[in-house]
Amino acid sequence: MTDNGKKTDRRIVRSRAALRQALLTLMEDKPFTAISITEIVELANYNRGTFYSNYESKEALIDDIISDLIEKLLLSFRAPYEKMEFFRVDQLQAHSVMLFKHIYEHSEIYTVFMKSDMLMALREKMFTALKKISTEELVYTNKDIDEELLTIYSLHALLGLIFHWVESGFKHPPAYMQEQLVKIINYHPTVAKTAIEESTKR
């Protein structure tokens, strides 16, 4: 690559990073649907020409943010099993769970989405991506249970845990969440004591 090509690439990286950050900053105070491209470029200190040389719309910009986030999410999800022929879930070690570390490292972005009108879009794309690699890369041996239903059940539970953690303002450190996830995975309750008021039992 020529020096001019490298300079162009660096400019593209810088301008895209600035546009992404500008959009995320604006989303802290107003809905995505109410944000204009003019506001984005003014905050990023670029012009509309620069914006359109990188993105065709603000929707393309936020898709770029989400895609980058999900790419990193999938790397963290794969971490415990990517080098194994057989993944023993019952032998999963908390320190090998990288998912919560990823979420925490990008806590500012997840927090912005948590409070925005784009939360459901992010969650849906996270679910779709995780379901795809779970279906393609993890094959379960228990044929008594529908694999698709098991995957859907597990992923909705996992995403519920993740977004509860984000919503709590990251009340617990990532290491605690890793340990709790492993304990939850290995917890198979067979009985639970009820705590229903006597009046409702009659």
C-alpha positions as CSV (number, residue, x, y, z in Angstrom):
1,M,0.0,0.0,0.0
2,T,1.3,3.5,-0.9
3,D,1.8,6.2,1.7
4,N,-1.2,8.1,0.2
5,G,-3.3,4.9,0.6
6,K,-2.3,4.6,4.3
7,K,-3.1,8.2,4.9
8,T,-6.5,7.8,3.3
9,D,-7.2,4.7,5.4
10,R,-6.2,6.5,8.6
11,R,-8.5,9.4,7.6
12,I,-11.4,7.0,7.1
13,V,-10.8,5.3,10.4
14,R,-10.6,8.7,12.2
15,S,-13.7,10.1,10.5
16,R,-15.8,7.0,11.2
17,A,-14.7,6.9,14.8
18,A,-15.6,10.5,15.3
19,L,-19.0,10.0,13.6
20,R,-19.7,7.0,15.8
21,Q,-18.8,8.8,19.0
22,A,-20.9,11.8,18.0
23,L,-23.9,9.7,17.4
24,L,-23.5,7.8,20.7
25,T,-23.0,11.1,22.6
26,L,-26.2,12.5,21.0
27,M,-28.1,9.3,21.9
28,E,-27.4,10.0,25.6
29,D,-29.8,12.9,25.5
30,K,-32.3,12.2,22.7
31,P,-33.9,9.3,20.8
32,F,-32.1,8.0,17.8
33,T,-35.1,8.8,15.6
34,A,-34.9,12.5,16.6
35,I,-31.2,12.9,15.8
36,S,-30.3,14.5,12.4
37,I,-27.2,14.0,10.3
38,T,-26.5,17.7,10.7
39,E,-26.3,17.3,14.4
40,I,-23.9,14.3,14.0
41,V,-21.5,16.0,11.7
42,E,-21.5,19.3,13.7
43,L,-20.6,17.4,16.9
44,A,-18.0,15.3,15.1
45,N,-16.5,18.5,13.5
46,Y,-16.9,17.2,10.0
47,N,-19.2,18.2,7.0
48,R,-22.0,16.3,5.4
49,G,-19.8,15.3,2.5
50,T,-17.5,13.4,4.8
51,F,-20.5,11.7,6.4
52,Y,-21.9,10.5,3.0
53,S,-18.5,9.3,1.9
54,N,-18.6,6.9,4.8
55,Y,-22.3,6.2,5.4
56,E,-25.4,6.5,3.2
57,S,-27.6,7.2,6.2
58,K,-27.6,7.5,10.0
59,E,-29.2,4.0,10.0
60,A,-26.1,2.7,8.3
61,L,-23.9,4.5,10.9
62,I,-25.7,2.8,13.8
63,D,-25.7,-0.5,12.0
64,D,-21.9,-0.1,11.8
65,I,-21.7,0.5,15.6
66,I,-23.9,-2.5,16.3
67,S,-22.0,-4.8,13.9
68,D,-18.7,-3.9,15.4
69,L,-20.1,-4.6,18.9
70,I,-21.6,-7.9,17.9
71,E,-18.3,-9.0,16.2
72,K,-16.5,-8.5,19.5
73,L,-19.4,-10.1,21.4
74,L,-19.1,-13.3,19.4
75,L,-15.4,-13.5,20.0
76,S,-16.0,-13.4,23.7
77,F,-18.9,-15.9,23.5
78,R,-16.6,-18.4,21.6
79,A,-13.7,-18.0,24.0
80,P,-14.5,-21.0,26.3
81,Y,-14.9,-23.6,23.5
82,E,-13.1,-22.3,20.4
83,K,-10.1,-24.6,20.8
84,M,-12.0,-27.7,21.9
85,E,-13.4,-30.6,20.0
86,F,-15.9,-31.3,22.8
87,F,-17.1,-28.5,25.0
88,R,-18.0,-29.9,28.5
89,V,-20.4,-27.4,29.8
90,D,-20.4,-29.1,33.2
91,Q,-16.7,-28.4,33.4
92,L,-16.9,-24.7,32.4
93,Q,-14.5,-22.6,34.5
94,A,-15.5,-19.1,35.4
95,H,-12.2,-17.6,34.3
96,S,-12.8,-18.8,30.7
97,V,-16.1,-16.9,30.4
98,M,-15.2,-13.7,28.5
99,L,-18.7,-12.4,27.8
100,F,-19.0,-10.2,30.8
101,K,-15.5,-8.8,30.4
102,H,-16.5,-7.8,26.8
103,I,-19.7,-6.1,28.0
104,Y,-17.8,-4.3,30.8
105,E,-15.1,-3.1,28.4
106,H,-17.8,-1.5,26.2
107,S,-20.0,-0.5,29.1
108,E,-20.5,3.1,27.9
109,I,-21.9,1.9,24.6
110,Y,-24.2,-0.7,26.1
111,T,-25.4,1.8,28.7
112,V,-26.3,4.3,25.9
113,F,-28.3,1.6,24.1
114,M,-29.9,0.5,27.3
115,K,-31.4,4.0,27.7
116,S,-32.2,4.5,24.0
117,D,-35.0,3.7,21.6
118,M,-32.5,1.4,19.8
119,L,-32.3,-1.1,22.7
120,M,-34.6,-3.7,21.1
121,A,-32.7,-3.4,17.7
122,L,-29.4,-4.2,19.5
123,R,-30.9,-7.0,21.6
124,E,-32.6,-8.6,18.5
125,K,-29.3,-8.5,16.5
126,M,-27.4,-9.9,19.5
127,F,-29.9,-12.7,19.8
128,T,-29.8,-13.5,16.1
129,A,-26.0,-13.6,15.9
130,L,-25.7,-15.7,19.1
131,K,-28.4,-18.1,17.9
132,K,-26.6,-18.5,14.5
133,I,-23.2,-19.5,16.0
134,S,-24.8,-21.6,18.7
135,T,-26.7,-23.6,16.1
136,E,-23.7,-23.9,13.8
137,E,-21.0,-24.5,16.3
138,L,-22.5,-26.4,19.2
139,V,-24.2,-29.8,18.7
140,Y,-25.9,-31.3,21.7
141,T,-26.1,-35.1,22.2
142,N,-29.4,-35.2,24.1
143,K,-32.0,-35.8,21.4
144,D,-34.9,-35.8,23.9
145,I,-34.7,-32.0,23.9
146,D,-35.4,-29.9,20.9
147,E,-32.1,-28.2,20.1
148,E,-33.7,-25.0,18.7
149,L,-35.9,-24.6,21.8
150,L,-32.9,-25.2,24.1
151,T,-30.9,-22.6,22.3
152,I,-33.7,-20.0,22.3
153,Y,-34.3,-20.6,26.0
154,S,-30.6,-20.4,26.9
155,L,-29.9,-17.3,24.9
156,H,-32.9,-15.3,26.2
157,A,-31.9,-16.2,29.7
158,L,-28.3,-15.1,29.0
159,L,-29.4,-11.8,27.4
160,G,-31.8,-11.2,30.3
161,L,-28.9,-11.6,32.7
162,I,-26.6,-9.3,30.6
163,F,-29.1,-6.5,30.3
164,H,-30.2,-6.7,33.9
165,W,-26.5,-6.2,34.8
166,V,-26.2,-3.2,32.4
167,E,-29.4,-1.7,33.8
168,S,-28.1,-2.1,37.4
169,G,-25.2,0.1,36.4
170,F,-22.8,-2.9,36.6
171,K,-23.6,-3.5,40.2
172,H,-21.3,-6.5,40.3
173,P,-17.8,-6.9,38.8
174,P,-17.4,-9.1,35.7
175,A,-15.6,-11.8,37.7
176,Y,-18.7,-12.1,40.0
177,M,-21.0,-12.4,37.0
178,Q,-18.8,-15.0,35.4
179,E,-18.9,-17.1,38.6
180,Q,-22.7,-16.7,39.0
181,L,-23.3,-17.7,35.4
182,V,-21.3,-20.9,35.8
183,K,-23.3,-21.7,39.0
184,I,-26.6,-21.0,37.3
185,I,-25.7,-23.3,34.4
186,N,-24.9,-26.1,36.8
187,Y,-27.9,-25.5,39.1
188,H,-30.6,-28.1,38.5
189,P,-33.3,-27.5,41.1
190,T,-35.8,-30.4,41.7
191,V,-37.9,-28.8,44.5
192,A,-38.7,-25.3,45.7
193,K,-40.4,-24.2,48.9
194,T,-43.5,-22.1,48.2
195,A,-44.0,-18.8,50.0
196,I,-47.6,-18.1,49.2
197,E,-49.8,-16.5,51.8
198,E,-52.2,-18.9,53.5
199,S,-55.2,-16.8,52.4
200,T,-54.4,-17.4,48.7
201,K,-54.1,-21.1,49.1
202,R,-57.7,-21.5,50.2
